Amino acid sequence: MYPPLVLVLAIFFAVATAIAALSSPLPHPLDPLSPTELTAVRSAVLAFSLVASRPISFHYVGLDEPEKPDVLSHTNAAAAAILPRRAFVIARAGGLSHEFYVDVTNTSAPRVVSHGIHDGPGFPMFTTEEQVAAGQLSREYPPFRESLQRRGLALTNVGCGVFSMGWFGKNEARRLAKVQCFIVAGGTANYYARPLEGVTLLVDVEKLVIVAYRDRAAYSVPKAEGTDYRAGKARPPFNGAVPAPGVVVQPEGKGFHIDDHIVRWANWEFHVGFDMRAGTVISMASVHDADADLWRRVLYRGFASEIFVPYMDPEEEWYFHTFMDAGEYGLGVSAVPLQPEADYPANAAYMDGYYVDADGKPVKSENIICVFERYAGDIAWRHTGVAGPIAPITEVRPDVTLVVRMVVTVGNYDYTLDWEFKTVGSIKTVVSLSGILEMKATNYTHVDQIRDDIHGTLIAENTVGVYHDHFITYHLDLDIDGTKNSFIKNTIIPKRNTGVRATGGAPTPRSYWTVLYEVAETEAEGQVNINGAPADLLFVNPSKKTKVGNEVGYRLIPAGATATSLLANNDYPQRRASYTKKQVWVTPYNKSEK
């Protein structure tokens, strides 16, 4: 199959805003929207006469990227005219989800070029403002106050948050969410360790009213003692001896250069963008061929497309905990400022970012993305030749990595999302999971008391860490030396020879393996469970050959936790995230499928 392909790689962990664009007369076609452009978008949407309902709430504003051939033609041209700059907007007004395309090529005269109503299932992601407002509704709700009184809790010692309620077969016309609460007093910053178990509110997040309330049962509130994670209050092993500080020394300065959104380092050049849903977006990643003196593209576009987090507790307060962190909360909106010499070393450069609030106004976030070189003492390649009459020859190539990092905090969890570029020409995506467990209060204080399935592990007195998964999915639009790519599965096949010399076999029977070369011709053939038969997964350009005739290509090398979902196929959360049954899905390029 020779049409352009998009690889969507799902990396499954079973443990478990826009960069400030500098003023430029000729922006890169994939540059994220600048604050000026975001302001122009808001102006055009608010002035659009076909949407009379007010207020208009902005849930997503991002770059409507130009068509891929236009971008490639633009970036390959010596002197190209600016491509039209457009934004894609998702907004709520009058109880409806509106989709706008806004031309901001001239920010002094922005205009809506397309408008439609999304009448299918699903809703846009939460805004920060409505989450805060919905979390406050319980404070004036008499049944909630009565629940606190029965437990001997003060209203001022309780805080509440908004939880998406997943999908369980009903396409609800209202935007509903669950609200659950925690004890925020007791001298600990870790309120996630002290849930108000058994109490759940159902809230209309647009009308900001409570539509249902349930106080099912009272449980012991876990103790605050020993839960604080702050330095100076944490217990061993988190407050042990601190290693000697390290210092990054680069006598010739940083080895990379950033020009607006273009990063150049060693033999790599790529574009760094930002999206309020996806976070970091890597585009136009190309490696330099020194022999031919040209840039050869590897990756056209790549980003984390979703993080599915289903919890394994079917009880009333927990069954709906089946989060889609990107689609419901936004990875870009949830990106946090990086801490110097903690989140990244002293040799890093950082980038600020912009996204929009519910009113459509630009919001600046500082130090959202950092770029740095990592010297870890690793080896990229080495060999010692000891044969022959001459002295041993040792050649070692040190492994130096360029890292592009963003940290996303979605509720209790922190995701460190790294893109790693190697001088050998490889790209690596790394996700590091940290933060705090989502915990459930229980009356158990010791494992000896437990007789039934508690759907987790008793990790402290009155505290259960609930079983759950984190399925992190990446969208990778690979352009291996051009757009005409094919997906190859080289499946490893065990063989055994006959032991007969007449057929070319060795005199002694033995086993070996070889590979079965298969080109994916359909989308079904592009679906791979990497825990099945061992295979090399290759993306090749059949029109480009090496000197000896092999197709130019890259290997996809799965690493780390590569589990698939164990949920039943007809379970509603699994139907919503059906892609988690396989880790690799390869489809022909389609701009709308991202």
Buried (B, 14 or more C-beta within 10 A) or exposed (E): BBEBBBBBBBBBBBEBBBBBBEEEEEBBBBBBBBBBBBBBBBBBBBEBEEBEEEEBBBBBBBBBBBEBEBBBBBBEEEEEEEBEBBBBBBBBBEEEBBBBBBBBBEBEEBBBEEBEEEEEEEBBBBBBEBBEBBBEBBEEBEEBBEBBEEBEBEEEBBBBBBBBBBBBEEEEEEBBBBBBBBBBBBEBBBBBBBBBBBBBBBBBBBEEEBEEBBBEEBBBBBBBEBBBBEEEBBEEEEEEEEEEEEEBEEEEEBEBEBEBBBBBBBBBBBBBBBBBBBBBBBBBBBBBEEEEEEBBBBBBBBBBBBBBBBBBBEBEBBBBBBBBBBBBBBBBBBBBBBEEEEBBBEBBBBBBBBBBBBBBEBBEBEBBBBBBBBBEEEEBEEEEEEEEEEEEEEEEEEBBBBBBBBBBBBBBBBBBBBBBBBBEBBBEBBBEBEBBBBBBBBEBEEEEEEEEEBBBEBEBBBBBBBBBBBBBBBBBBBBBBBBBBBBBBBBEEEEEBEEEEEEEBEEEEEEEEEBEEEBBEEEEBBBBEBEEEEBBBBBBBBBBEEEEEEBBBBEBEBEEBBBBBEBEEEBBBBBBBEBBBBBBBBBEBEEEEE
